[in-house]
Amino acid sequence: MTENIQEIGFFDIVKNRRSVRIFDQETPFDHQSVQKCLEAATLAPNSSNMQLWEFYRIPESSPLKDQISNLCMRQKAATTARELVVIVTRRDKWKSRAAANLAYIKETYKDTPGKKQKQAEAYYGNLVPKLYSKYPFWSMTKQVISWFMSLKRPMVREVSEADVRVSVHKSAALAAMTFMFAMKAEGYDTCPMEGFDSARVKKLLNLPKAAEINMIIGCGKGLPEGTYGKRFRLPNEEVIFKV
């Protein structure tokens, strides 16, 4: 019975979540809910558990709030937000994140070493460095190796530098979606934005060149006029297939 109640609650959250573009300025806003929901977002699935993401909170009291809103082209979802959350990808931190995973595996299996430990250590100590390393012509070399290996057995084809970048952004987007669902569960609304000056946002947040902005999310209690019309989705039969 408990599982059914939880299931119904989750699907209510999914159905009721909308991208709200105008937020209430009068209703009290609990900024601790943002922290709580971001902590939930860190539990989102991500490629190889590398967790190549960072989350930057810009509450309404921050001196950066108005500047970030300007860099979001003065969208109402940004200017009226009670807090902005900047989702950042950090592909450049792969070495430290791989090392953290490797250390965790060694600690976990220190009393029971075996095949699983060796496989996990080989993954983070050998395969991950090959995938994430950057050398001249290495991206093309990886693709050639993948193609030759695929002649004999099924092989992952998405190994280029562009593919790795996409993978990191996919993981960040999964975290962002988890955050938005969590915010809805807390009784708040959100709006993910792609319309912003990424170079200036990075400079404002003092981020390194290798960091990338995945999206910026406005948070608050949505006003009715902030939801632009009824939700439109294509018919399920056009996008869901059973084969």
LINTAMO-V678127 format. One record per residue. RES is the residue in one letter. SS is DSSP state (a for helix, b for strand, c for the rest). NEAR is the number of other C-alpha atoms within 10 Angstrom. D_CENTER is the distance of its C-alpha to the mean C-alpha in whole Angstrom. Layout:
res = (RES/RES)
ss = (SS/SS)
near = (NEAR/NEAR)
d_center = (D_CENTER/D_CENTER)
This chain:
res = (M/T/E/N/I/Q/E/I/G/F/F/D/I/V/K/N/R/R/S/V/R/I/F/D/Q/E/T/P/F/D/H/Q/S/V/Q/K/C/L/E/A/A/T/L/A/P/N/S/S/N/M/Q/L/W/E/F/Y/R/I/P/E/S/S/P/L/K/D/Q/I/S/N/L/C/M/R/Q/K/A/A/T/T/A/R/E/L/V/V/I/V/T/R/R/D/K/W/K/S/R/A/A/A/N/L/A/Y/I/K/E/T/Y/K/D/T/P/G/K/K/Q/K/Q/A/E/A/Y/Y/G/N/L/V/P/K/L/Y/S/K/Y/P/F/W/S/M/T/K/Q/V/I/S/W/F/M/S/L/K/R/P/M/V/R/E/V/S/E/A/D/V/R/V/S/V/H/K/S/A/A/L/A/A/M/T/F/M/F/A/M/K/A/E/G/Y/D/T/C/P/M/E/G/F/D/S/A/R/V/K/K/L/L/N/L/P/K/A/A/E/I/N/M/I/I/G/C/G/K/G/L/P/E/G/T/Y/G/K/R/F/R/L/P/N/E/E/V/I/F/K/V)
ss = (c/a/a/a/a/a/a/a/a/a/a/a/a/a/a/a/c/c/b/c/c/c/b/c/c/c/c/c/c/c/a/a/a/a/a/a/a/a/a/a/a/c/c/c/c/c/a/a/a/c/c/c/b/b/b/b/b/b/b/c/c/c/c/c/a/a/a/a/a/a/a/c/c/c/c/a/a/a/a/c/c/c/b/b/b/b/b/b/b/c/a/a/a/a/a/a/a/a/a/a/a/a/a/a/a/a/a/a/c/c/c/c/c/c/a/a/a/a/a/a/a/a/a/a/a/a/a/a/a/a/a/a/c/c/c/c/c/a/a/a/a/a/a/a/a/a/a/a/a/a/c/c/c/c/c/c/c/c/c/c/a/a/a/a/a/a/a/a/a/a/a/a/a/a/a/a/a/a/a/a/a/a/a/a/a/c/c/c/b/b/b/b/b/c/c/c/c/a/a/a/a/a/a/a/c/c/c/c/c/c/c/b/b/b/b/b/b/b/b/b/c/b/c/a/a/a/c/c/c/c/c/c/c/c/c/a/a/a/c/c/c/c/c)
near = (6/6/8/9/9/11/12/11/12/15/11/13/19/14/9/14/18/19/21/25/27/27/28/16/14/7/10/10/16/13/15/9/16/24/15/14/20/22/16/16/21/19/14/18/16/20/14/13/13/23/24/23/23/15/20/13/18/19/17/16/10/12/10/16/20/17/15/23/21/16/19/21/13/16/18/16/27/28/23/23/30/23/24/29/22/24/23/23/25/22/21/16/16/17/16/12/17/21/14/13/19/19/13/12/17/16/11/12/13/11/8/11/11/10/9/12/17/14/11/16/17/13/16/22/17/11/12/16/14/15/17/20/13/11/8/7/8/16/20/13/14/17/17/15/13/18/15/11/14/13/9/8/8/10/13/11/15/15/21/19/18/10/14/17/16/13/17/21/25/17/21/30/20/17/25/26/14/21/26/29/23/23/25/22/19/15/13/21/27/28/25/23/18/13/13/19/14/17/13/13/22/18/11/13/12/9/15/11/10/11/17/21/23/22/22/27/24/30/31/30/24/25/14/13/11/18/15/12/8/7/10/6/7/7/8/8/8/7/8/7/7/4/2)
d_center = (32/29/27/28/28/24/23/25/23/20/21/22/19/17/21/21/17/18/17/19/20/23/23/26/27/30/28/27/24/22/20/20/18/15/15/16/13/10/12/12/8/9/11/8/9/8/11/14/12/12/9/9/7/9/9/12/14/17/19/22/25/23/25/22/21/24/23/19/21/23/20/19/22/23/22/23/19/19/23/23/20/21/17/15/11/10/6/8/8/11/12/16/15/16/19/19/16/18/21/19/19/22/24/22/24/27/28/27/29/32/34/34/33/33/32/28/28/30/27/24/26/26/23/21/25/25/23/20/22/23/20/18/22/23/26/29/29/26/24/27/29/26/26/30/29/27/30/33/31/30/34/35/32/28/26/22/23/19/20/21/19/17/16/14/13/11/10/8/7/7/5/2/3/5/4/4/7/8/9/11/13/13/15/17/18/19/21/19/17/15/14/11/13/13/17/17/19/16/19/20/17/17/20/20/18/20/17/18/19/16/13/12/10/7/8/11/11/15/16/19/22/22/26/27/28/24/24/25/27/27/23/24/23/25/27/26/28/27/23/24/27/28/30)
